[in-house]
Amino acid sequence: MPLTAHTTQSRPEFLPAPARVPPMLAQFLAGVTDGDAASALHGAVAAGLDRLPLPGSGATLARWQALSIAGGHDLSFAKLYEGHTDALAILAELNGPEVAGATWGVWCAEPPGPGVALRMSGNGRYTLSGRKQWCSGAAAISHALVSCRDAAGRRMLAAVSLRQPGVEVTDQGWHAVGMAGSASVDVVFNDAQAVPVGEHESYLTRPGFWLGGAGVAACWYGAARAIGERLLATTHTQAADRNSKADPHRLAHLGSVDIALSGAAALLIDSAAAIDAHPQADHCALALRARLNVEAAATTVLEHVNRALGAGPLCRDAAFARMAADLPVFLCQSHAERDLATLGSQLAKKGASPWAL
């Protein structure tokens, strides 16, 4: 059975130019207030706001600006939007199938266990079988790119329609309050028809692998920026009130937020330029440096804003409370000390100092 789209929405006749997507996405999200991440994703796709510049195409910063805007709106939406746009980039890089109007996920987490098997059936078609964990948006999207193993045990990537016999979207595998809107449940495949994408190992060895990983940091940055801007707005209002005495502790917290966000922003801007200058290079160290730097900045921002503003926003502002609960969970997509060790290994192999001005 060929891959088929599962959507009732039509695409616009004229898609926006990729570089125009970030401001158009911001305008679109300004009108989204219901907090339904899946509905927002379908609306963005229907409006053509998923057609971001491909990583390394010369407008990587514009791509990351869109992801940052998504993160600043709602992290569950950002998770689905980033996964969908990453899937489009992967399909373009590996010459995968094109499905008009589809909404995609990228399900490539590999926790311990048997995982998902890709097998060729007697009629020359391929099927997927097994349980996949961490399947964000499974109940709402139409297609997914799934990491799996072939009969020889080699790592593969397969495209699969989720609206077919042999695909069971469970309600299992997610109990966290944070990122609840991403609905990252387990999906069980039972001889579901699929299409291999690329060759074995090509998902991991392609240049775009690390570029996509760096893009996730833009989502984190957008959320951290939104949280920091809450402190900025509150402090500015206090400073503008002549009858209000400046709180030196709050000002110090704001200064710490500025240092964290400005440093992370500068690194993302420089990283995007480096990627566009050498799109086919191995950007492992660059991506890890960006991810770990933004992770640290986001953690710093969250700590200082909560200490500066106290329980008020967490208890009386639903959007802020959701962002504050979502961000630590989303940041756990980082591999923490494992990523630090990988970055250190990359630096040790090269030997040359990367820190000159």
C-alpha positions in Angstrom: 0.0 0.0 0.0 1.6 3.3 -1.0 2.0 6.1 1.5 -1.1 8.3 1.5 -1.9 11.6 3.2 -4.5 11.7 5.9 -5.7 15.3 6.0 -8.9 17.2 5.2 -7.0 20.4 4.8 -5.8 21.8 1.4 -2.6 23.5 0.8 -2.5 27.1 -0.4 -2.0 27.6 -4.1 1.0 29.8 -3.5 3.4 28.8 -0.7 5.3 31.6 1.1 8.9 32.1 0.3 10.9 30.2 3.0 12.7 33.3 4.3 9.3 34.9 4.8 8.0 32.1 7.0 9.3 33.3 10.5 7.3 36.6 10.6 4.3 34.9 9.0 4.5 32.1 11.6 4.6 34.6 14.4 1.5 36.3 13.0 -0.3 33.0 12.7 0.6 31.9 16.2 -0.5 35.2 17.7 -4.1 34.1 16.8 -3.7 30.7 18.3 -4.9 30.8 21.9 -6.4 27.4 22.7 -3.2 25.6 23.6 -4.0 22.7 21.2 -0.6 21.8 19.8 -1.9 19.3 17.2 -4.5 21.8 15.9 -1.9 24.5 15.6 0.4 22.2 13.7 -2.3 21.3 11.2 -3.1 25.0 10.7 0.5 25.9 10.1 0.9 23.1 7.6 -2.3 24.1 5.8 -0.9 27.7 5.5 2.4 26.5 4.1 4.3 27.7 7.2 6.1 24.4 7.5 8.2 25.1 4.3 11.3 26.3 6.1 14.7 26.9 4.4 16.6 23.6 4.5 19.5 23.3 6.9 22.7 24.5 5.2 20.8 26.1 2.3 22.0 29.6 3.0 19.2 30.6 5.3 19.7 28.4 8.3 19.2 31.3 10.7 15.8 32.0 9.2 14.9 28.3 9.8 16.0 28.6 13.4 14.1 31.8 13.9 11.0 30.0 12.9 11.8 27.2 15.4 12.5 29.8 18.1 9.1 31.5 17.4 7.4 28.1 17.8 9.2 27.5 21.1 8.3 30.9 22.4 4.6 30.2 21.6 4.2 26.7 23.1 6.7 24.0 23.6 4.3 21.1 22.8 3.5 22.8 19.5 7.3 23.4 19.0 8.0 19.7 19.5 5.5 18.7 16.8 6.5 21.5 14.5 10.2 20.8 14.8 9.6 17.1 14.2 7.5 17.8 11.1 9.9 20.3 9.6 12.9 18.0 10.5 11.1 15.2 8.6 10.7 17.3 5.5 14.4 18.1 5.6 15.4 14.5 6.1 13.1 13.4 3.2 14.7 16.0 1.0 18.2 15.0 1.9 17.6 11.3 1.5 15.2 11.4 -1.5 12.3 10.0 0.5 8.7 9.9 -0.6 6.7 13.2 -1.0 3.2 13.1 0.5 1.1 16.2 -0.2 -0.5 17.6 2.9 1.0 15.1 5.3 2.0 15.9 8.9 5.1 14.1 9.9 6.9 13.0 13.1 10.5 11.8 13.5 10.6 8.8 15.9 14.2 7.8 16.3 14.7 7.4 20.0 16.4 4.1 20.7 15.9 3.1 24.3 17.0 -0.4 25.5 14.8 -3.2 24.2 14.0 -5.1 21.0 12.8 -2.0 19.1 11.2 -2.0 15.6 12.1 -4.4 12.8 12.0 -3.7 9.1 11.4 -6.7 6.9 10.8 -7.4 3.2 7.6 -9.3 2.6 7.1 -11.9 -0.1 5.7 -9.3 -2.6 8.8 -7.2 -2.4 7.2 -4.6 0.0 8.5 -3.7 3.4 6.7 -4.0 6.8 7.4 -2.7 10.3 6.8 -4.6 13.5 7.5 -3.8 17.1 6.9 -1.2 19.7 8.2 2.3 19.3 8.5 4.6 22.3 8.5 8.4 22.5 6.2 8.9 19.5 5.3 12.6 19.8 2.0 13.6 18.3 1.1 10.0 17.3 -2.6 10.4 17.6 -2.7 13.6 15.6 -0.2 13.3 12.7 -0.5 11.3 9.5 3.0 9.9 8.9 6.2 9.2 10.6 9.9 8.5 10.0 10.8 5.6 12.2 14.2 4.3 13.1 14.4 0.5 12.9 16.6 -2.5 12.1 16.7 -4.6 9.0 17.1 -8.4 9.0 20.9 -8.1 9.2 20.6 -5.8 12.3 21.6 -2.7 10.4 20.1 0.6 11.4 17.5 1.9 9.0 14.9 4.6 8.6 11.4 4.0 7.2 8.5 6.1 6.3 5.1 4.8 7.4 1.5 6.0 7.1 -0.1 5.9 10.6 -3.7 5.5 9.2 -3.5 1.9 8.1 -4.1 -1.6 9.6 -1.1 -2.7 11.6 -0.6 0.6 13.5 -1.8 0.9 17.0 -1.4 4.3 18.7 -1.6 3.5 22.4 -2.3 5.7 25.4 0.8 4.3 27.2 4.3 5.7 27.9 3.7 9.3 29.0 2.8 10.4 32.5 4.7 13.7 32.8 2.8 17.0 33.4 5.4 18.9 31.4 5.1 18.5 27.6 1.7 16.8 28.0 0.5 18.4 24.9 3.0 16.6 22.7 1.3 13.3 23.6 4.5 11.3 23.2 3.0 7.8 23.6 4.1 4.3 22.5 3.1 3.1 19.0 2.9 -0.6 18.2 3.5 -1.8 14.6 2.3 -5.2 13.4 3.3 -5.8 9.8 2.5 -2.1 8.9 3.5 -1.3 5.4 6.5 1.1 5.1 9.0 2.5 2.7 12.8 2.5 3.5 14.3 6.0 3.4 18.0 6.1 2.4 20.5 3.3 2.8 21.4 1.6 6.1 23.0 4.0 8.5 22.4 7.0 6.2 20.0 8.7 8.7 22.9 9.0 11.1 25.8 9.6 8.7 24.2 12.3 6.5 25.5 15.9 7.1 22.0 17.0 8.1 21.9 14.8 11.2 23.8 17.2 13.3 22.1 20.2 11.7 18.8 18.9 12.7 20.1 18.3 16.2 21.2 21.9 16.5 17.8 23.1 15.3 16.2 21.7 18.5 18.3 24.2 20.5 16.4 27.0 18.7 13.2 25.7 20.2 14.7 25.7 23.6 16.0 29.2 23.1 12.6 30.5 22.0 11.0 29.2 25.2 13.9 30.6 27.4 13.5 33.9 25.7 9.8 34.0 26.3 10.3 33.2 30.0 13.0 35.9 30.2 10.8 38.5 28.5 8.2 38.0 31.3 10.8 39.2 33.8 11.9 42.0 31.5 8.3 43.2 31.1 7.6 43.1 34.8 10.8 44.9 35.7 10.2 47.5 33.1 6.7 48.2 34.4 8.1 48.6 37.9 10.9 50.9 36.7 8.4 53.1 34.9 6.3 53.6 38.0 7.7 56.6 39.8 6.1 55.5 43.1 7.7 52.1 42.9 11.1 51.5 44.4 13.5 49.5 42.2 14.2 46.0 43.5 18.0 45.5 43.2 17.6 41.7 43.5 15.2 41.6 40.6 17.5 43.8 38.6 20.4 41.4 39.3 18.2 38.5 38.2 17.4 40.4 35.0 21.1 41.0 34.4 21.8 37.3 34.7 19.0 36.5 32.2 20.5 38.9 29.8 24.0 37.4 30.0 22.5 33.9 29.4 20.3 34.8 26.5 22.6 37.1 24.7 25.4 34.6 24.8 23.2 31.8 23.5 21.8 34.0 20.8 25.3 35.0 19.6 26.3 31.4 19.4 23.2 30.3 17.5 23.8 33.2 15.0 27.5 32.2 14.5 26.6 28.5 14.2 24.0 29.1 11.5 26.5 31.2 9.5 29.2 28.4 9.9 26.7 25.8 8.7 25.7 27.8 5.7 29.4 28.4 4.8 30.2 24.6 4.9 26.9 22.7 4.7 28.6 19.3 4.0 31.1 19.5 6.8 31.0 17.4 10.0 29.2 19.7 12.4 29.0 17.4 15.4 31.0 19.6 17.7 29.2 22.7 16.5 25.8 21.2 17.1 26.7 19.8 20.5 28.2 23.2 21.6 25.0 25.0 20.5 22.7 22.5 22.2 24.7 22.4 25.5 25.1 26.2 25.6 21.4 26.8 25.0 20.5 24.1 27.5 22.6 25.8 30.1 21.2 29.2 29.3 17.6 28.0 29.4 18.2 26.4 32.8 19.8 29.7 34.1 16.9 31.8 32.8 14.3 29.5 34.3 16.0 29.6 37.7 16.5 33.4 37.8 13.0 34.3 36.6 11.4 32.0 39.1 13.5 33.4 41.9 12.8 36.9 40.8 9.0 36.6 40.3 8.2 34.0 42.9 5.1 31.8 42.8 2.7 34.4 41.3 3.2 33.6 37.5 3.5 29.9 38.2 0.2 29.9 40.0 -1.8 32.6 38.3 -0.7 32.6 34.7 -1.6 29.4 32.8 0.6 30.0 29.8 3.7 30.9 31.9 3.1 27.9 34.2 2.8 25.6 31.2 6.0 26.9 29.7 7.9 26.6 33.0 6.7 23.0 33.4 7.4 22.1 29.7 10.9 23.5 29.4 12.7 21.2 31.9 11.1 18.2 30.3 12.0 19.2 26.7 15.6 20.0 27.8 15.9 16.3 28.8 16.1 15.6 25.1 19.7 16.6 25.7 22.0 13.7 26.6 23.6 15.7 29.4 27.1 14.4 30.4 27.1 12.0 27.4 26.9 15.0 25.1 29.6 16.8 27.0 31.8 13.7 26.8 31.2 13.5 23.0 32.0 17.2 22.6 35.2 16.7 24.6 36.1 13.7 22.5 35.7 15.8 19.3 37.9 18.5 20.7 40.6 16.1 21.8 40.8 14.4 18.4 41.3 17.7 16.6 43.7 19.2 19.2 43.6 22.7 17.8 42.0 25.3 20.0 38.6 26.5 18.8 38.5 29.5 21.2 40.5 32.2 19.5 38.7 35.6 18.9 
